[in-house]
Amino acid sequence: MVTRINRIFERPILASRISSEDTTKKEKYLGYLLGPTGALLLNGVLASYLNVFYTDVLNLTVVGAGLFLAIFPIVSRMLGAFINIVIGRWIDKTKTKEGKARPWLLLSAPLIMFSGILLCIVPSSNVTVQSVWVVVSFNLFYGLAFNLFNMSHNLMVPLSTRKIEQRGNLSVLNNIANTMMTGILGALFFPAVILPVIGAN
């Protein structure tokens, strides 16, 4: 897997447009403040409403007398912790002109979109099919896609520059994006504005 990523990023079309040794304003605000907003907003909304979707819409509380919804997230999080270790090793072994983390960050974008859609389009079928769909899509998003994004994005800060002041600025912008998406938009704007528009209670 790592060898394939290294080969793919030898192509000029995937080359970074950043040529300066210092982090530019464009890099800071687009890459660290606005860049991660989509993934962070999706994660914030899913964290708030996914459990309600599973219980109130899909009615998965009937599976194993409620044990399914109690046990599968715990097992999935343990699997996610193991996958995190594997992703860390992949990133560490990556050697491209684009650096260690950037290839994995770019790979995470379509994976987050695809797995996020799968989480929301559970087929209208029997409970067994829906349960399998939920387990696979949940682990694809939280186990692989979001872990891949989160780890590679957070590693971009120390890998982007060796200057402590610039690292501090990038970390602050990174934290602002995280707080803004999960707190302000995910917890306030989405339920106050979006849910009434789509007619949800």
C-alpha positions in Angstrom: 0.0 0.0 0.0 2.7 2.5 1.0 4.8 1.6 -2.0 1.8 2.2 -4.3 1.2 5.6 -2.7 4.9 6.5 -3.2 4.6 5.6 -6.9 1.4 7.5 -7.4 2.8 10.7 -6.0 5.7 10.7 -8.4 3.3 12.1 -11.0 3.5 15.9 -11.6 -0.3 16.3 -11.6 -0.4 15.6 -7.8 2.5 17.9 -7.0 2.0 20.5 -4.3 1.8 24.1 -5.5 3.6 25.3 -2.4 7.2 26.3 -3.2 8.0 28.6 -0.2 9.9 27.3 2.8 7.7 29.6 5.0 4.0 28.9 5.4 2.1 31.5 3.4 -1.2 33.2 4.3 -2.9 31.3 1.6 -1.6 28.0 2.9 -2.6 28.9 6.5 -6.1 30.0 5.8 -7.0 27.6 3.0 -5.1 24.6 4.2 -5.7 24.8 8.0 -8.8 26.9 8.5 -11.1 26.3 5.5 -9.6 23.1 4.2 -10.7 20.7 6.9 -14.2 22.2 7.4 -16.1 19.7 5.3 -14.7 16.6 7.1 -15.1 18.2 10.5 -18.6 19.4 9.9 -19.7 16.0 8.6 -18.1 14.4 11.7 -19.8 16.9 14.0 -23.2 16.3 12.4 -22.8 12.5 12.4 -21.7 12.5 16.0 -24.8 14.5 17.0 -27.4 12.7 15.0 -26.2 9.2 13.9 -27.3 7.5 17.1 -30.8 9.1 16.8 -30.9 7.9 13.2 -30.1 4.3 14.3 -32.6 4.3 17.1 -35.5 6.4 15.9 -35.4 6.0 12.2 -34.0 2.5 11.6 -35.3 1.2 14.9 -32.2 -1.0 15.5 -33.0 -1.2 19.2 -34.9 -4.4 18.3 -31.7 -6.2 17.3 -30.5 -8.3 20.2 -32.8 -6.5 22.6 -30.7 -3.3 22.2 -27.3 -5.1 22.7 -26.4 -4.5 19.1 -26.3 -0.7 19.5 -24.5 -1.0 22.8 -21.8 -3.4 21.7 -21.0 -2.6 18.1 -19.8 1.0 18.6 -17.4 -0.2 21.4 -16.0 -2.9 19.2 -15.7 -0.5 16.3 -13.8 2.1 18.4 -11.4 -0.6 19.5 -10.9 -1.6 15.8 -10.4 2.1 15.0 -7.6 2.4 17.6 -5.8 -0.5 16.0 -6.3 1.0 12.5 -4.9 4.3 13.9 -1.6 2.5 14.7 -1.5 1.0 11.2 -2.2 4.4 9.6 0.6 5.9 11.7 3.0 3.3 10.4 1.9 3.9 6.8 2.5 7.6 7.2 5.8 7.1 8.8 7.0 4.8 5.9 5.8 7.2 3.2 8.5 8.9 1.3 7.4 11.2 -1.5 8.4 14.6 -2.8 5.0 15.8 -1.3 6.0 14.6 2.2 4.7 11.9 4.4 1.2 13.1 5.3 -0.1 15.0 2.3 -0.7 11.9 0.1 -2.8 10.3 2.8 -4.7 13.5 3.4 -5.7 13.7 -0.3 -6.7 10.0 -0.2 -8.9 10.6 2.8 -11.1 13.2 1.0 -12.9 10.8 -1.4 -13.0 8.1 1.3 -14.8 10.5 3.7 -17.3 11.5 1.1 -18.1 8.0 0.0 -18.3 6.5 3.5 -20.3 9.5 4.8 -22.9 8.9 2.0 -23.0 5.2 2.9 -23.8 6.0 6.5 -26.9 8.0 5.5 -28.3 5.8 2.7 -29.1 2.6 4.6 -31.3 0.4 2.3 -35.0 -0.2 3.2 -34.6 -3.9 3.8 -34.8 -6.4 6.7 -33.1 -5.7 10.0 -30.1 -8.1 9.3 -29.2 -6.3 6.0 -29.5 -2.9 7.7 -27.4 -4.0 10.7 -24.6 -5.3 8.4 -24.8 -2.1 6.3 -24.5 0.0 9.5 -21.5 -1.9 10.8 -19.6 -1.8 7.5 -20.4 1.9 6.8 -19.7 3.0 10.4 -16.3 1.2 10.4 -15.4 2.5 6.9 -16.1 6.1 8.1 -14.8 6.1 11.7 -12.3 3.3 11.5 -10.6 4.2 8.2 -11.7 7.4 6.4 -11.9 9.8 9.3 -8.9 8.3 11.1 -6.9 8.7 8.0 -7.9 12.3 7.6 -7.5 13.2 11.2 -4.1 11.7 11.6 -2.6 13.0 8.4 -4.2 16.5 8.8 -2.9 16.8 12.4 0.6 15.6 11.3 0.7 18.3 8.6 1.4 20.9 11.3 4.7 19.6 12.5 5.7 18.4 9.0 4.9 21.7 7.3 7.6 23.8 8.9 10.4 23.6 11.5 9.8 27.1 12.8 8.1 27.0 16.2 6.1 30.3 15.6 4.7 29.1 12.4 3.8 25.7 13.9 2.0 27.6 16.7 0.0 29.6 14.1 -1.0 26.5 12.2 -2.1 24.7 15.4 -4.3 27.7 16.4 -6.0 27.8 13.0 -6.4 24.0 13.1 -8.1 24.3 16.5 -10.3 27.2 15.4 -11.5 25.1 12.5 -12.3 22.2 14.7 -14.1 24.3 17.3 -16.0 26.3 14.7 -17.2 23.2 12.8 -18.1 20.9 15.6 -19.3 23.5 18.1 -20.7 26.5 16.3 -22.0 25.0 13.0 -22.5 21.4 14.1 -24.2 22.0 17.5 -25.9 25.4 16.8 -26.4 26.2 13.2 -27.4 22.8 11.9 -30.2 22.1 14.5 -31.4 25.8 14.4 -31.4 26.4 10.7 -30.9 23.2 8.6 -33.2 20.8 10.5 -36.3 23.1 10.3 -35.7 23.7 6.6 -35.7 20.0 5.8 -38.7 19.5 8.1 -37.0 17.4 10.7 -38.1 17.5 14.4 
